[in-house]
Amino acid sequence: MQAKRAIVVGQGGTGKTALVRYFKAHPILNWECVDFDDGHRLRPDASDGEALRTWFTEGREFWKTQLSSEAYAGQNVLLFGSGILPWRDMGALADVPYGYLVLSESERAKRLEDRGDAGLARIFTKSSPEMREIAERLDALGARRFVADGKKVEDLAQEIAMWVRSL
């Protein structure tokens, strides 16, 4: 049987890292959970837009290579991250099932500020046409929407686990 891949995307502050930590402690049977932020260099400061774009591009290339290599041969992999959208030259990963995390702007801003990312909070919590377009495009591709507002990590993780098991 061929190994499966699934990707869950979300903006900063939507809970991706918390979910990865949860799944590392409580694995989904036969699935390896990985974080986009792991495996390549540290994320640059959000104020340096060009460096941030380069970092995302490098990260996409890193994970496209890793998930096609012997490193994850025969393993089902659930990848959490930002900027790994199917229309952004994802190669073979463009056809994998996608899910995406949604969280209200006010809650995202609070989470980002609480973790010391005030710069990200100012930049990334604006309601923008680009964010709406991303959600619309993911919906059109059949991506599974996971609403994080008012949910504990454990509850959101159970929703994602059910989705992953159904793949």
C-alpha positions in Angstrom: 0.0 0.0 0.0 1.3 3.4 -0.9 2.0 5.9 1.9 -0.5 8.7 2.3 0.2 12.4 2.8 -2.1 15.1 4.2 -1.5 18.8 4.8 -3.1 21.1 7.3 -2.4 24.8 6.7 -3.2 27.8 8.8 -2.1 31.3 9.5 0.2 32.1 12.4 -1.6 31.7 15.7 -4.2 29.3 14.5 -2.8 26.4 16.6 -0.6 24.4 14.2 2.3 24.1 16.6 0.1 23.2 19.5 -1.6 20.5 17.3 1.8 19.1 16.3 2.8 18.9 19.9 -0.5 17.1 20.8 0.0 14.6 17.9 3.6 13.9 19.0 2.3 13.0 22.5 -0.9 11.3 21.2 -0.1 9.9 17.7 -2.7 9.0 15.1 -2.3 5.3 14.4 0.1 4.8 11.5 0.6 8.5 10.9 3.8 10.6 11.5 3.0 14.3 12.3 5.5 16.9 11.2 5.8 20.7 11.4 6.7 22.8 8.4 8.9 24.9 10.8 11.1 21.8 11.6 14.0 20.7 9.4 15.1 23.9 7.8 16.5 27.2 9.1 14.8 29.4 11.7 12.0 31.7 10.5 13.3 35.3 10.0 11.7 38.3 11.6 8.3 39.1 10.2 9.4 42.7 9.4 11.8 41.4 6.7 9.2 40.5 4.1 11.7 39.4 1.5 13.6 37.1 3.9 10.2 35.6 5.1 9.2 34.9 1.4 12.5 33.2 0.8 12.1 31.2 4.0 8.7 29.9 2.9 10.0 29.0 -0.6 12.9 27.1 1.0 10.6 25.3 3.4 8.2 24.2 0.6 11.2 22.9 -1.4 12.5 21.1 1.7 9.2 19.3 2.5 8.6 18.5 -1.2 11.9 16.7 -1.2 11.6 15.1 2.2 8.2 13.7 1.7 9.3 12.2 -1.6 12.5 10.8 -0.3 13.5 7.7 1.6 13.2 9.7 4.9 9.5 9.1 5.0 9.2 6.1 2.6 6.3 3.9 3.6 5.1 6.3 6.2 1.8 8.2 6.3 2.6 11.8 7.0 0.5 14.7 8.2 2.3 18.0 7.6 1.2 21.2 9.4 2.4 24.6 8.1 1.8 27.9 6.5 2.4 28.9 2.9 2.3 25.3 1.6 -0.7 25.8 -0.7 -1.5 23.4 -3.6 -1.2 26.1 -6.2 2.3 27.2 -5.1 4.4 24.7 -7.0 3.9 21.9 -4.6 4.7 19.2 -7.2 3.3 15.8 -6.1 2.1 17.3 -2.9 -0.4 19.5 -4.7 -2.7 16.5 -5.0 -2.8 15.4 -1.4 -5.8 16.1 0.8 -5.7 19.5 2.4 -7.3 20.8 5.6 -7.1 24.3 6.9 -7.4 26.0 10.3 -9.6 29.0 10.8 -9.6 31.3 13.8 -11.1 34.7 14.4 -8.8 37.7 13.9 -9.2 38.8 17.5 -8.3 35.4 18.9 -5.3 35.1 16.5 -4.0 38.5 17.5 -4.3 37.6 21.2 -2.5 34.3 20.7 0.3 35.9 18.7 0.8 38.7 21.2 0.7 36.2 24.1 3.6 34.2 22.5 5.6 37.3 21.9 4.9 37.7 18.2 3.5 41.2 18.3 5.1 41.9 14.9 3.2 39.0 13.4 0.1 40.1 15.2 0.2 43.5 13.5 1.0 42.1 10.1 -1.0 39.0 9.8 -4.3 39.7 11.6 -5.7 42.0 9.1 -8.7 40.8 7.2 -7.4 40.9 3.7 -8.7 39.9 0.3 -5.7 37.6 0.0 -6.8 35.6 3.1 -10.4 35.3 1.8 -9.1 34.3 -1.6 -7.0 31.5 0.0 -10.0 30.2 1.9 -12.2 30.3 -1.2 -9.6 28.5 -3.3 -9.1 25.8 -0.6 -12.8 25.3 -0.3 -13.1 25.0 -4.1 -10.4 22.3 -4.0 -12.4 20.4 -1.4 -10.1 21.2 1.6 -11.5 20.4 5.0 -12.1 23.5 7.2 -11.3 23.2 10.9 -12.7 26.0 13.0 -10.5 26.6 16.0 -12.5 29.2 17.8 -13.6 28.2 21.3 -12.0 24.7 21.0 -9.4 23.1 23.2 -6.4 21.6 21.3 -7.6 18.1 22.3 -11.0 18.7 20.7 -9.6 20.2 17.5 -7.0 17.3 17.3 -9.8 14.8 17.5 -11.6 16.4 14.6 -8.4 16.3 12.5 -7.6 12.7 13.6 -11.1 11.6 12.4 -10.5 13.3 9.0 -7.0 11.8 8.6 -8.4 8.3 9.5 -11.0 8.7 6.7 -8.4 9.3 4.0 
